């Protein structure tokens, strides 16, 4: 069976991604197309797809193909409440296979989608069922299991123009095949086999013998006015066409569905269908360049794999060999290409890539009729992360009688499901995960082993499945009969599992590609010790998923035995874990320690050498943000077979030596440092720690943390009412308290307001707010931590809009058209990580003091993802629908690749603005949207939303907005002088203590294109002066006091 038609790999260095060439010489009739999908842009996969390793939208090749054929394509994120008026501005709407059927399920949703008055093309079968849009009367929907040809019922239909058919009307050439992602064959096209709705015409069906799918509808036309087969009986408002194409996911998120699967004649049918529905002239498509390896944008690609791609052409003359040109870094390498296949199906490879280079270039392909396509190349063959040789033990130190792994498994209650996070798993393994109902650690209900004193199990392979040994289906890459799944040792049921797998891997120099197939998440670490807190994370998947691979790579420079730790966790549902390596050339997967395979990486449970000292505690945690300025740095090192020498400890802060307190007790060395007068606010600090052990082995490590923004003292504050679920800063709602909050989740905002000199009164959110009371304040702020239902009904929206005092709204869900109506639609993706804002009006007062680049993008971050009790929360919920007329978008998400890119973060609405909600309310005073605050993690109460997530410049922007909306003047600038003196090779910088709390001392080596960085060390305070002493240098140094 031919299963490899297209192939993608998740890892950047092995990425294989189809690239549709852009025609240079094709004059195609253009249609304006809306492409409805999970994915907001070709280069922006949804968060779930990105988590599965996609670097571009899984369905990107379709939109690239459409553009290559001359069409204008706009992506529109799928929603249950589409903006029909917006979609009706296009010539054609195409609903991708990569869309959730739940958005097409309810009576209201089906009415909106079936009510589109422009032609619509559907590529996915699940949305067609009787319980969804009703193109068929039933629910039967099997998948194709191999390449298919179609039997065409109406060969004269324009959709089949140019498609070769035999005497029975069956396609001579294939329509579509199966695809692979990350070396896993995906399921085929999901084919609806029930009766098509009355009035619809089946134009083509599966003509290949394939069991249940044979005869199933692939292409169907439904005319305008057709009564759909739902129980609600909507009517199709315009012509509809079904052309089923796109893979069904296998072992990955459902948001990875819809990968391009068409063969050349399938491409022809698809493009014919587009032209037919849009009413534009059909043109011969240009040659299609696909299965490009390495993918455009790939990094750390393994040069010995070479470059390869496929060319498809549906024309009789095809693509002659001489019409294929490849230029790399300015050199034409076409003469070195290896070209195979036929005129219509070319395979092309190039084997002379060089390691360690950045490549740019072009592939140019021209068919016999002169239609030309190009692909712009951009990738590198740089080396991946190299494991430090200091991690390794000598190869000869393995204990021969101890091959394999030590696996310690713990398990919580079978209910409720615990968060699917690495932090939860670490706490569960450590016995420190607190049950909020008992305020005690969760008990460990797993059965310990007698193999080792710590209860860990000795394992030869990691090929676990909770349904192993006949309980359920085999899963993952390694299955019976060759590799029957093993049960997860020690568990009592399928819920709330955490495990750590320890081993020493015998690694040789060179490139190593490794993978983990898991349900749910994992992290693979390597370091000087398995459990060292600063061990390097080599690969990970955070969150919940079905059985799926994550592939990662690293280099080894020195042979040896390297300590490795695999952390695994599962919440509910299925559970499996495989640990394997991947051949970097052939992609063959081999289980780690599979001693039946000559090339397997061998694993050992023990080495004869003693364990090294390891770091067991760090505060603040590495990468911590918004830390108090009076925080204490604390590092604890646990002795191993060798001991840390107390007098050898050295500590640096931003590269400058500092004096730390060092003590030793019970085999632990504790290192403490507190900055005199506190750390500077809104500053990133790098802490370096070095020590030598009793075997004279030295180690130096570092970690970073960032302090919180400290606002300058206010000359005048506002009287603010804060609307929230939570009655007090220290009074979380009951639901939030049950989720483990001891303070209101949004207390970070009210703390910041209070520290800036404002008076804040909390007011519990309500469907019927006391407008007269709220109008007694200078400013109303509606937190992210509110239920959108309080802002939904006409009586409620009227009251909220009738508040005559200025208001700031921080949550996107209450802004939607179905709520307060600040936007005209319902589309609201979450940010995926740290974001910067694109500022549209830099001169606006709220952006005062915010560093922007020449394009108006914030230089520093606005906000970042946050965690609660080890569970990573979702990001800011961002409105990406158009806003109500009269409003102004001041700033949007500007971070490339973020799921919410271009969505509104800051928007201003003057008094008298008519809202886009059903009752068309009018705002009684000025309103400012300033979105901030996390969305609760899956499985957590909505009352947990709104955790403080602002970075330093985000906090400044927020406080600027508060002063602006409250009508307060900008603070009076502080006059500051900076003095300097030199003595004994040391430079001392001095400035006044009074009024300079918010200033940061910065330095740079040049005033031309300066790179201002915070000077290491915290200033001492004496006699009303602040001072910092730094070593002098040969080169010139420049310093300034900067108030962010």
N, C-alpha and C positions, 0 to 999 in steps of 0.2 A: 504494500500500500504506500502510495506517495504521500507522506505526511509533512514534508518540509517544503512548503511553498514560500512562506515568509518566516523569518526567524528574528526574534529580538532577544537580547540578554540584558539582565538588569544591571550588571556591573559596568561602570563607565569604561573600564579598560577592555571589556569584551563586548561592548555594545554593538548589536547588529540591528539596524533600524532602516526600514524602507525609506528611500528618499525619492519623491516624485520629481522628476526633472521639470524645469520651467522652460516652455517653448520660446525660442527666439524668433521664429519665422512663421508662426501660425497665426493667421488672422481669424480668430474664432468669434462667433456671435456670443455676446456676453449676457448672462442672466445675473440678477441680484438675488443672492441666495442666503437665507438664514439657516444655519446648521445648529440643530438643537442637540445638546450632549451634556454629559457630566462635566466636560472639560472646557474651561473658559478661553483657552487659546491653544493653538497647535503646540506651542512650546511650554504650555502650562497644564500638565495633568492634574486631575483632582488630587486632593490630599491623600486619599486612599490609594489611588493609582501610583502616586509618587512614592508612597510607603512601600508599594510592591516593586519598586525599582524603575518605574517608567520615567524617562527623562523628557518625553513629550506625550501628548495625548495619544492613547491607544488607537483612536480612530483618525489620527492626523493624516494618514496617507489618503484618505478619501477627500479631505478638504484640500490637500496639496494637489491631488489629481484634478479636482474641479478648477482650481486656479490655473493649473497647467493647461487646461482646456479653454482658458480665457474667461472664466466666470469670476464674479466678485463674491466672496464668501465672508459672512460675518458670523462668528460663533455666538450662541445664545445658551446660557446655562439652563438646563432643564429644570422645570418647576411645576408644581401642582396648580399654580395660578398664573398661567402665562399672560404676558402683556399682549393681548390680542391686537390692540390698535397698532402697537409697534410691529408685530410680526406681519400684519397685513400691509405694511409698506414695502414688503419684498415681492419679487416676482415668484418666488418659490420658497417653501419651507421644507427642509429635509430633517426628519427625526432620526437620529443615528441609532444604531444597535446599542451604542454605549449610553443608554438612558434607563432609568429605573421604572419598571411598570407601575409602581405605586403612584407615580405622578400622573397617571392616566386612568385612575381607578375609581374615584368617587364620581357621583353624579355631577357635582359642580365642575370638577376637572375635565371630565369627558365632554361636558357641554362647551367648555371653553376651547378645547382642542378641536372638537368636531365642528365648532363654529367659525374656524378660520375661513375667511372668504377668498384666500389665495390658494392655488394648487399646493398639495402637500404630498411628499414622498416619504413612505415609512420603510426603514431598513430592518427593523427588529420585530420578531414575531410575538414576543411576550406582550407588547402593548396592544396587539390586535385582538386578543381573546375576548370572549363574550363578557367577562368580568371587568374588562378594561374599556377599550374604545369600540368594541363590538363589530369588527370587520368579519368575524366568524361567530358562529353560535355556540361554540364549545371551548374547551380548555386544553385539548390534546396538543402537545407540542414536543415531539421527539427531536433529537439532534442528528444531523448527518454525521457519518463516521468515516468518511473518506472523500476523495474527489467526486464531484457530481457533474453530470450533463443534464440539461433540461430538455423535456419534451414540450415543444411549442405548439399550442392549440391554434394560434392565429399568426402564421408566418408572415402575413402581409402587414402586420401592425408595425408602425414606425419604430417601436422599441427594438425590433429584431433586425433592423436594416443592417446589412453587411455581415450577418452572422451565418456561417455555413451550417446547413441542416441536411440530414440524410432524408431518404424517401419517406420515412415515418415521421418526420418533423423533429427528430432528436438532434441536438447539437453534435456536430462532428468533433469539435474540440471541447475541452472541459470548461465549465462555468466557474467553478470555485473548488478549492481544496481545503485541507486542514492547515493550520498554522501552529508554530511553536513560539512560546515565550519563555525565555530563561531555560531553554532546553526541555521544557515540558510541553507536550502536544496538547493544545487546547481543544475543547469540544467544538463541533462544527456548527453549521447554521441551524438555528432553532426553527423548525418548520411546523407551521400550523396545518393540521391535517383534517380539521373539522370542516363542515359545510360553510362555504362563503355566504355572507349576507345576501339576501334577495336583492337583485339588481346589480350585484357585482359580477365580474367576468374573470375567470381564471385564464390568464394568457399563457402561462407556462408552469409546469410542475416538475418535480424530481423525476427524471427519466432513467436514472441508474438504479439497478436492483440493490436495495439497501433496507430491506425489512419494512418497518413501520413507516419510514419517511417516504418510501416510493409512492409517487403519485401526489405527494403533498404539495400544496401551493407555494410557489416561489414568486411569481409575478402575477398580480391581480389589479384590475382597474375597477374603481368604484366611482360612478358618476355623481355629480352634484345632485342633491335632493334625495339621495339614498337614505332610507331609515335604517340606522345602525342596529346591530343585534344585541344591544344592552337591554337591561330591564327598564331603562329610562326612555329608550326610543328616540335618541337625538337624531338629527338629520345632518348629513354632510353638507356643509354650506358651499363647497366647491369641489372640483374634481380631485380625486385621490388616486394614488398609485402605490402599490406595494412592490418592492423589489428587495427580497430578503438577502442580506449579505452581512458579514461580520461574525467573528468567532464568539462562542459562548465561553466564559471563563472556566478554567480548570486549575484548581490549586492556588488561585489568587482571588483578590477582591472582585466583586461583581462589577466594580468600576473599571476593571481591566478588560471587560468585554468589548467586542466591536473591532478587533484587530482586522486589518485589511486582508481579505482572503480570495480576491478575484483573480482569475486567469485572464489572458488578453481578450477573449470573446466575452467574458463576464464584464470586463471594463467597458467594452463596446456597448453592451446592453445597458449598463448603468448610465453612461454618458448619453446614450440615445434617450433613455427615460427622462433624464434631466432636461434635455433639449425639448422633448415632446411636451412635458408638463409646463415648461417655462415659455413655450411658444417661440423658441429661437431656432435658427438654422443648425442642423446637425453637421458637425465637422469631423473629419478624420482625426482622432487623437494623435498626438506626437508619440514617439517611442517612450516607453515607461522604464525608468531606471529604478530598480528596487533591490532589496536584500543587500544593501550597502554595508560593507564591513571594512573599516570601523565606521560607526555612525557619525554623522556631522555633529561636532561638538564633543566627541568622545575624548576622555582624558586618561592618561596612563595606559594607553593601548599597548598590547604586547606585540612589538614589531615583528618577531618571527612568524606571526600568523599571516602577515601580508595583508594586502587589500584585495577585496573582491566585490563584485556586484553582478546583477542580472539585468538584461535588457529584453523587453518584450515589445513586439510590434505585430499588429494585426494585419498589416498590408502584405500583398503578395511578394513585393520586392524585399520586404523586411529591412534589416540593417546590415549592409555589407561590412566586412571586417575593417576596411579602410576608412570607414566613417565613424570610427570610435577613437577619440583622443583623450588622453589624460595628461594633465600638467600638474606637477607637484613642486612647490617652492620655486616656481619660475622655469622649471626644466620640463620639456616635453618627454615623457617616458613611454609614449605610445608604442614604440618599437620593442619595448621589453614586456608588453602585455602578453598573457596567454589567453587566447580566445577560443571558446568551444561552442558547441550547440549548433542550432540552425539559424537561418536568416531571421526567423520569427522569435526564437528563444535563444539568446546569447548568454553565455557565462564568461565572465572576464575576471582575471586575477593578475595581481602584481606582487612579486615576492621580495622586492628589494627595499623595503622600508628600513630605516635606520633608527636604532634606539636613541632616546634622549633628545629628540627634536620636536619642535612645533611645526606642524604642517598646515599649509594652505594650498589651495589648488582648485582645479576645475575638471569635471568630466563633461565632455561634449559628445553627443550622439546624434547622428542624422540618418533618417531612413532614406530609402532609395528615391522617394519622391521629394526629398529636400526638407522635410519637416525636422526641425532641430530642437534638441532639448539640452539643458545644461544642469549640472549639479555643482554648487559651490562647496568646496571641501574646507573643513577646519577641524583638526584634531591634533593630539600630541601623543608622542611615544615616551613620555617622561617616566621615570621610575616611581612606583608607589612607595608608601611608607616602608622603611627598612627597620626590622626588629633590631634593637641595639644588641651588640654582641655581649654586653654585660648581663643580658637576661639569661644567657646560655650556661648550662653545665656541660662538662666534657662528655662527649658521646660515650665513652667507656664507663660512665658511672651508673648506667641503668642497672637495676636489680633484675637479673635474668629471669627469676621466678615470679616476676610481678608485671606481666604485660597488661595493658588495658587502662581502665579508668576507675576512679573512685567516685561514686554518685550518691550524694546525700539528698534525700527527698523529704519534704515536709508537706503537710496538708491541713487546711483549715476546715471549718464547718462546711456542710454541703449547701448552706444558704446563710446570708445572701452572697451573691457573686462579688468577689473582691476585685479591686481595680487591676486592669491588665497593664501593669507598669513594672519596670525594673526596680524602682525604689520600693514598691510593695514587696516584691520577691526578696530583696535584700533584707528588709525588716522582718519578713516572715522567717527567713532562714536564721536570722540573728536572734529570734525570739522577742523582738521589740515591737512587733506590729500590734497596735492597741485596738481592742474591740470597743467601740464607743458606747455600747450598751452596758458593758461591765467595767469599763475603764481599766481593764487588765489585758495583758498580752493574750492574743489568740492562742489556744492550745494547739500542739502539734498532734494530729490524729493519724499520721502515717505510721506504718509499722517499721521500726528500725531493724537493720541487719546486724548479724553477729560477725560479719566479715571484718569489721574495723571498729576500734573503740568509739568512734564518733557516730556509729550507726549507719555509716555509708556502705553501699553495695559495691562489690567488685563486678565490673562489666567489661566484656571483651569488645563489644560494638555498641554504638548508640544508634539504635534503630527501633525506637519505642512507638507503641501505639496502644492507646487505652482499650481499643477493640481487638487486640491481638489474640491469637490462638483460637480462632473460630468464633470469637464473640461478635465480631463485625467484619467489615470489609478491610482488606489490606489498603494501606494508604502511603503516599509519598513516592519517592523514586525507587526504593528498594523493597521488593515484595516477594512473596512466595511464588514459585517454589525455591528460587535461588537464595532469597533473603527474606524468609518469613519474619514478619514483625514480631518484636519482643514486647511483653507487657511492661508497663511502667512499674518498676518495683516499689513495693511498700504501700500502695494506695488502697483505700477502702471503697472509693466511689469516684465519679468523674467530676470533680469540682475543686477549684481553689488550690491547685498544685504549684509548688515551687521546688526547684532543684538546682544544685550546683554539681557540676562534673569537673573533677580535677584530674590533670594528667601532665606528663612531660612528653612533648612531641619531638620525635627525632627528625630534625629538619636539615636538609642539605642546602648549600648556597644556590641562589637563583630565585626565580619568580614562583610564588605559591598562590594558587587560587583555591579558596575554601568556600564551602557553602553549608548552610543550615536550613533544613526544611522543618518548619515548626507550626504548631497550632497550640498556643498563641505566640508569645514573644520570646526573645532571647537576646543575650549579649555574649560575645566571645572576647575574652581578655587575655593579654599576655604581659608578663612583667618579671621583676626579679624574684617575685614570690606569687603564687597563685592568687592570694587574697590581699595583696598590697593595694591600698586604696588609690594609688596613682598608677596602677597597671593601665596599659593602653587598651582602649576599646577598638578592636579591629573590624568588627561587624556586628550589626544589631538590627532587630526589628522591634519597634516600640508599639504596643497596643495589641488588640485582638485581631485575629484573622483565621481563616480556614487553612488547611495544610498548604504551605507554599514555600518556595525557596527564597533565600537571600544569599547572594553571591558577593564575595569581597576578596581582596588580594593584598599581598604584601611581599616584600623582598627579604631574603636572608643572605647575609654577607659572610657568616661564619657558621660552619656546621656545629651542631650541638643539640643538647636536650633542653627545650624551652618550656618553662612552666606555662600552662594554659588553663583557663577556667571558663567553662560554658555555664552561664546562668540561664535558666529556663523558667518560664511561668505560664500558667493557664488559669483562666477564670471559670468558664463554664462551657458546656457543649463538648465538642471533640477535643482530643489531646494527642499530639504526636510530636516526635523529635527525631531527626536524623542529622548526623554530623559527618561530613564527607569532604573530599577534595575534588577538584576539577582539573583535568589535564588542560593546560593553557593553549594547546594546539588543537587537540581532537575534541575537547569538551566532554570526554568520558568522565563520569562520576564514579568515585570509589570511596567506600566507607573508610573513615579513619580507623586504622589498626586492622583492616581486613587482610590478614596474613595469607590468604589464598591468592591475593593479587600482588604481583611482583613490584608494582609501582606504588603500593600503598604507603602512606605515612604511618610509621609505627608509633604506638603510644605505650607509655610505661607509668605504672602507679607509683613507683618509688625510684629514688636514686641513692647511691651510697654516700654522696656528699651531704653535709648537713644543710638544713634550711637557713636562709639568710634572714637578717632583720627585715621587718616589714612595717610599713605605716598602717596603723589600725584606726587612727582618728584624725580628722582634720576639721578645723573650724576657723572661718566660715568654710562651707563645703566648696570644692573646686567649681568655679564658674558661678558662684552665688551672686545675686544682684540685690540692689536696694538694701544693703547692709547698714545698720546704724553706724554713725561715725565714732561711737565709743566702743565698737566691737573689739574683742580680744582675739588675736591670732593664736591658735593652739594646735600643735601637732604632737601626736603620740606615736613613738616608734617601739615596736615589740621586738625584743631580742629573739634570735633564733639559736642555731648552734654556735654562732658567734655573737658577740655583744657590742652594742654601740658604745664608743668611748665618749664619756660625757664631755670631756674637755675639747673634743674635736668638733663640736657642733658649731656651725656658722649659719647666720640668717641674714638675708638681704631683703630690702624692700625697694622695688623698682630699680634694682641693680646696685643700690647703695647699702653698705654694711650697717646693720643696726644691732643694738645690744639686747639680747633676749635672755629671759630667765630659763635656766635648764636645770631639771631635777631628775633623779632616777630612783625608782622604787619597784620592787617585785618584777624585775626584768623589763620594765617599761621606762623609756626616756621621754619626759614631757618637756616640750619647748613652748614657751609663752612669750608673746610680745604685745604690748599695748602702747599705742602712740601717745606721747605726752601732749595733752590738749586735744586728743582725738584725731582721727583721720580727717582729711579734707572730704567734703561732700562731693557727690557726683564724680567720683574719680575711680579709675580702674587701677588696682594694685596687683603687682606680681610679687608673690612671696617666694623667695628661694631658700631652700634648706639643704645644708650639706653636712655629712658626718662620715666618720671612719669607724670600721668595726675592729674587733680584736684580731682579725686575720689580715689587717692592713688594707682591706678593700674599702675604697671610698665611693660615696654615692652623692650626687647632687640632683635634687628634683625641684620643681616649681609648680605653683598653681596660682590662679587669679581669682579675685573677687572685686565687686564694684560697690561703692558706697552709695547710699541714697542721696537724693538731692535735698539740700537744706536751704530753704528760702531765706532771703534776707529779712530782717525785722521790718514789719509793715508800719508805715506812718499812719495808715487809716485802714480799718478792716470793714468788711460788709457783714450784714446780718443775713445769714443764709439758712434756708430750710432745705433739708436733704431728704428726699422721698425714696423709701426703700422698704424691702421686706422686714427690716430689722429695727427694733424699737430703740436700741442704744448701741454705741460702739462695742460695749461689753455684753450686749444682750442679743445674740443671734436668734433668729426665728427658731421655733422648735425643730423644724425640718433640717435647718442648718446645724443646729446643735447635735441632732441625731447623726449627722454626717461627720461629726468630729470637730466642728468649729467651736472655739471657746470665745471668739470675738466675731462680730459681724464680718462676713466675707469682704464687704466693701469698706471696712474701717480704715484702710490705708489712705483713702481719699479724704475722709473727714479728719484724720490725723494731719495730713498735709495742709488742709485748709486752716486748721487750728494753729499749726506751727507758723503759718504765714500771717497770723494776726486776725483771722476772720472768726466770727461767732457762728457756730453751727448748731442747729436744732434738728433732730431727727423727727420725721413724720412717716408713719406707716402707710404704705401705698393702699389705695382704696378705689373701688369702682365709682364712688361718689365723694370726691374730695371736698373738703371744707374750703371753698374758694375764698370766702371772706377772711378766714384765718391765714391762708397762704399769701394773701395780698398784703399782710402786715409786714412781710419780709422785704429786704432789698432785692433778693434773688432767689428763685426756685431752681434747684438742681434735681432732676429725676435720674436716679442711679441706674446702672445696668442691672442691678439686683432688684428687679420688679417683675411681676407677671404681665405679659402682654394682654391678658384677658381683662385687666383693669382699665384698658385704654381702647376698648373694642366696640362697645355698644354705643348707639347714638347719644343716649343721655350722658354717658361717661365722657365721650370725646368732646361734647359740647362744653362740659364743665372744665376739662383740662385746657381747652383752647380759650376759655373765657377768663383765665387768670390774667390780670392786668399788670402784673410785674414781669420783668424779663425772666426767661427760663433757659436753662441749659439741659439738653437731653443727651444721655450718655449711652443708651442702649438702642440697637438697631431694630429689634423686633417690634417695638412700639411705634416705629416710624412708618411701617408698611401701609400700603393703600387700604388694607382691611382693618387697620387700627387708626392711628392719628392722621395718616395720609400725607406725611412729608414726602413720600415717594409715590410714584404712580403704579408700582408693582410690588411683587413679593420676593424677588430674588435677593438672597441674603447669605452668601458664602462666609465661612470663617477664615480669618487669616491663618496661615500655616506656620508662622515663626516670627522672628524679629522683623519688624517693618520700619521703613522710612517713608515719610510722606512727600508727595509731589505737591508743592504749594502753588496755587494758581494766582494768588494775590500777595506776593511777598511784602508789599508795603502795608498790608493790613496790620493793625496794632497788635493783634494776638500773636503775630510771628516776630515781634520785637525781641532781639537778642538770640534768635534761633539761627544757627549757622546753616546756610543754604549754598549749594553749588551754583554754577552759572546757569543751569537749567531749572533751578528752583527746587531741586531735590534736597531734603534734609541731609546734612553731612553725617549727623549722629542719629542713632535710632530714636524712634518715637515710642515704641512699645515692644514687648516681647512676651512669649508664652510663659505661663507660670504653673506651678504645681501646688497641690494640696495633699498632705499626707502621702507624698510619693506618687500621686496620680497627676500626670500631665493634663492640664485642662485644655479645652479648646480655646482658639484665639478670639479676636474681636469679631463679632458678627456684623458684617459690613453690607450696607444697602448698595446694590449695584444697578437697581432700576432707576430710570430718570426721576428727577425730583419734581415737586409741585411747582407750577409756574409762579414766578416771582421770587423764588429762592435762588441763592447763589452758592455753588460748590466752591469752597475756599481751598480745600486740600483733599487729595485722594491717596489711596495706597499706591506708592510708587516703587515698591520692591519687585523687580522682575522675577517672574516665576511664582509669585504668591497667588494662591487661589482667588484672592479678593482684589487682585490688581485693578486699578482704576476705579474701585468703588469709593463712594464718599465717606470720608472720616470727619471732615469739618464742613459745615454748611450753615449759611445765615439766611434767616427768613424774617422780613420786616413785619411790623404790625400791619394787619389788614390783608395778609396773604390768605388766599382761598386754598384750603387743603384738598388733597385728592382722595379723601375718604368718601364713603357713600353719601354722607350727609353734608359734604362740602362745607365744613366748618371754616370759620374765619378767625385767624389769630388776633387776640386782643392786645398783644404787646410783642416786642421783639423776641425772637427765639434763635438759639444757636445750637446746632447739633455738634457734639464733640464726642465721637465714639471712643470708649475706653472701658476696660473691664472684661475679664475672661468669660467665656461661655462654659457652663459646667461640663465636666467629662461625662461620657456615656455611663449610664447607670447611677449617676449622682443626682440628687434633688436639684430642681431649678433654682431653689433658694440659695444654692451655692454659687450662682453666677455672680460676676462683678468683682472678682478678686483684683486688687491693684496690680496693674501691669505696665505702668509707665516707666520709661527710661528717663534719664535726667532732662533731656530737652523736651520730652513729652510732658513732664511735670511742670516745666517752665511755661510751656504752651498752655497747659490747663490753667495755671494761675493767671497768666495773661488774660485768658478768656474770662475768668471770673471777674477780674478787675474791670475789664471792658464792659461786660454785661451789667455789672453792678454800678457802673458809672463812676468808678474811682479813678483818680489820676494816676499816671505812671509814677513809680517811686522816684524820688529825687536822687540823682547820681551822687555817689560818694567820692569825694576828692581823696586820692591816695598817693603817697610818695613812696618810692622804693630806693633804699640806700644800699651800698655795697662796700665791703672792705676785704683786703687780702692779708693773711698772716700765716706763715709756715706752710705754704702750699695749699691753704684752705681759703675758699671764698665764702664770706658770710653775707647774706642778704637780709635786710631788715626793713620792716614797714610797720605802721601803727596797728595796734590791736583793735582800737575802737572802729566800728563800722566796716570791718573787712572780713567778717565771718564768712561771707559768700564768695570771697575771692580765692582764686587758685593761682599758685606760683607755677609758671610755665617757662620752659627753655627751648631754644632752637640753636642749631649750628650755623644758620644762615638767614639773612633777611630777604634774600631773593628766593621766592618759592619756599617760605618757612614751613617747618613741620613742628608746630608748637606741641610740646608734650609736658604733662605734669612732672614736676621735679620730685624725685624720690624723697621719702622721709616726711614726717609731719613737723610743722613749725613748733618750736618751743615758745613759750610766752613768759616774758620777764620785764618788769618795769614799764608796762604799757606798750611793749614792742613785741612783734612776732619776728622770729628769725629762723633761717635755715642755713646750714653750713654744708658745702659740697666741695669736692676736690677741684683744684684748678686743672686746666688742660692746656696742651700745646696750641690747639686751634681756638679761634675766637668762639665765645659763647655769648648768647643774648638771652635776657630774661625779661619777663613781664608779669604783672598781676592782672589776672583776667577774671571778670565776673561773668559767668555764663548767663 
